[in-house]
Amino acid sequence: MQRHTTIRHDCYLVHYALVQIVRNEEDLPLEGIAYRSGWISEERMREIAQPMLKNQYGQYLLKVIDEMREETNSNFFRDKGLERQATE
């Protein structure tokens, strides 16, 4: 049993270190990274943002959703050869 606890603790430390590296490298909050990477859905991102809508962080999370939608729409039109038509 003690060995299992030690392994869990070690895994936690590795996980924590990786989170810190990702935050430092990307300069983005972890939720933003997870959403942009497709690890969490738009619905989950909105659930996370909901209790914080009155502060800057909650607004930031919604902005990330909007930016991703714009990128997706832009890529869709570009891939279809309709980029010029979409911007007119």
Residue pairs with C-beta under 8 A, 6 or more apart in sequence:
19 30
22 30
22 33
23 29
23 30
23 33
26 32
26 33
28 36
29 57
29 60
29 61
31 40
31 45
31 48
31 61
31 64
32 60
32 61
32 64
34 40
35 42
35 45
35 61
35 64
35 65
35 68
36 64
36 68
40 48
42 65
42 68
45 61
45 64
45 65
46 61
46 62
46 65
48 61
49 58
49 61
49 62
49 65
50 58
51 58
52 58
52 61
53 59
53 62
73 86
74 83
74 86
77 83
77 85
77 86
